[in-house]
Amino acid sequence: MIPTTLVLLGAAPVGAVQQDVTCAGTATTTTNLIYSPCVSSDPTLTAATSGSTFTGPGSCLTLPGFSSGTSVLTWNNGNTSTFAFNATTAIVGGNVVITRTGTITAGRFAGDTAIRVVTYPAPNPLGCLTTGVTSRTGVVTLTITSP
């Protein structure tokens, strides 16, 4: 059987909205996380930052789809920790909650387990329908523990 496409030619009904273009693709999301203040067994660690870039399908109607990855934490004293994680995403109380669990695989705290939870408010539906959602601000917690 040969696939076929049916094309109907003719004018749109009066009052109908003509769609000029529809696009599909991927979205690149960049996150910049700031962890401060930190309480640590190492008194020189008081803050950290990490950044991540994810590329994949993006929509106001779907949850972020990444499931695993790595992130490098940069501590205020110059040390780093590489965090390898698996992620889950859920809607909790109207918020988007991204939980990443895994292990510090290199650098400071290597071999320790880590959990990072980022909570964002759900996207504004009006923004989704008009200008799009260009940024969101949420809260983050990071816990690193020895085995």
Phi and psi in degrees as a GROMACS rama.xvg file:
@    title "Ramachandran Plot"
@    xaxis  label "Phi"
@    yaxis  label "Psi"
@TYPE xy
-97.9077  128.421  ILE-2
-62.9155  142.258  PRO-3
-129.249  157.497  THR-4
-124.23  132.323  THR-5
-100.237  123.537  LEU-6
-117.67  123.721  VAL-7
-101.861  125.493  LEU-8
-100.616  146.788  LEU-9
148.434  172.289  GLY-10
-78.7929  149.201  ALA-11
-73.0052  149.293  ALA-12
-58.4626  151.05  PRO-13
-58.3167  133.197  VAL-14
86.2993  -7.67032  GLY-15
-74.4324  145.199  ALA-16
-86.5365  125.189  VAL-17
-88.3363  126.429  GLN-18
-88.043  119.631  GLN-19
-83.2765  -32.6505  ASP-20
-159.931  145.809  VAL-21
-130.317  131.776  THR-22
-123.234  147.23  CYS-23
-134.639  149.898  ALA-24
-177.328  -148.733  GLY-25
-123.822  159.661  THR-26
-117.265  142.155  ALA-27
-107.647  123.312  THR-28
-114.127  129.084  THR-29
-112.32  128.748  THR-30
-113.901  141.117  THR-31
-124.98  109.759  ASN-32
-103.887  135.45  LEU-33
-120.117  121.663  ILE-34
-107.352  107.636  TYR-35
-164.668  132.874  SER-36
-83.6401  157.503  PRO-37
-112.476  142.655  CYS-38
-114.164  124.076  VAL-39
-139.302  157.951  SER-40
-68.528  -18.6083  SER-41
-99.428  107.954  ASP-42
-64.6736  -13.5804  PRO-43
-82.449  -9.87435  THR-44
-95.9562  112.317  LEU-45
-123.592  -13.1337  THR-46
-161.771  162.615  ALA-47
-153.337  163.48  ALA-48
-135.198  157.325  THR-49
-153.278  153.92  SER-50
-136.03  150.326  GLY-51
-143.868  148.757  SER-52
-126.228  129.014  THR-53
-123.675  136.261  PHE-54
-120  130.629  THR-55
175.097  -175.091  GLY-56
-62.3707  140.164  PRO-57
-136.596  139.061  GLY-58
-164.087  152.729  SER-59
-71.0903  -16.5768  CYS-60
-94.7508  -8.26319  LEU-61
-126.346  157.31  THR-62
-80.2086  153.669  LEU-63
-54.1543  138.894  PRO-64
-102.112  4.20219  GLY-65
-74.028  144.069  PHE-66
-120.605  -17.9323  SER-67
-156.07  165.673  SER-68
168.136  -167.295  GLY-69
-134.753  154.849  THR-70
-145.038  141.918  SER-71
-104.328  122.969  VAL-72
-90.7782  130.509  LEU-73
-110.363  115.993  THR-74
-84.1159  156.43  TRP-75
-61.761  -22.047  ASN-76
-92.0263  7.9488  ASN-77
96.5834  -14.6603  GLY-78
-71.5499  160.31  ASN-79
-130.441  160.184  THR-80
-138.205  131.351  SER-81
-97.1777  123.976  THR-82
-108.744  112.317  PHE-83
-97.7048  127.925  ALA-84
-140.113  161.101  PHE-85
-112.167  143.675  ASN-86
-122.83  147.415  ALA-87
-128.058  149.758  THR-88
-129.665  137.014  THR-89
-148.012  159.375  ALA-90
-96.9243  121.948  ILE-91
-130.424  116.847  VAL-92
58.0643  34.1098  GLY-93
82.3531  2.5774  GLY-94
-109.695  153.051  ASN-95
-89.8969  120.375  VAL-96
-116.655  118.263  VAL-97
-108.794  117.071  ILE-98
-111.157  125.352  THR-99
-117.457  124.599  ARG-100
-122.679  141.106  THR-101
177.439  -147.906  GLY-102
-132.238  146.095  THR-103
-80.2482  113.221  ILE-104
-94.8833  -16.4308  THR-105
-156.526  155.484  ALA-106
83.2118  -157.975  GLY-107
-58.7964  133.431  ARG-108
72.5067  20.5096  PHE-109
-54.1929  134.829  ALA-110
93.7694  -14.1348  GLY-111
-79.8191  159.171  ASP-112
-92.1652  153.191  THR-113
-140.407  146.59  ALA-114
-133.083  127.149  ILE-115
-123.924  128.061  ARG-116
-121.677  123.042  VAL-117
-115.047  129.605  VAL-118
-120.555  121.619  THR-119
-117.044  148.067  TYR-120
-66.1416  148.491  PRO-121
-59.6091  148.597  ALA-122
-60.4178  147.054  PRO-123
-70.5162  118.15  ASN-124
-57.7261  -34.6553  PRO-125
-65.4844  -40.7503  LEU-126
-63.3276  -36.7948  GLY-127
-62.7412  -36.8801  CYS-128
-83.0966  -19.1132  LEU-129
-112.559  -88.9656  THR-130
-84.4106  -15.8956  THR-131
89.55  162.925  GLY-132
-97.5329  113.276  VAL-133
-96.7925  -19.9736  THR-134
-161.981  158.647  SER-135
-143.398  148.133  ARG-136
-120.529  134.5  THR-137
-139.958  -164.636  GLY-138
-118.664  152.433  VAL-139
-133.853  142.853  VAL-140
-126.396  143.034  THR-141
-132.44  127.388  LEU-142
-127.791  125.471  THR-143
-119.389  126.914  ILE-144
-130.383  147.664  THR-145
-73.6938  147.682  SER-146
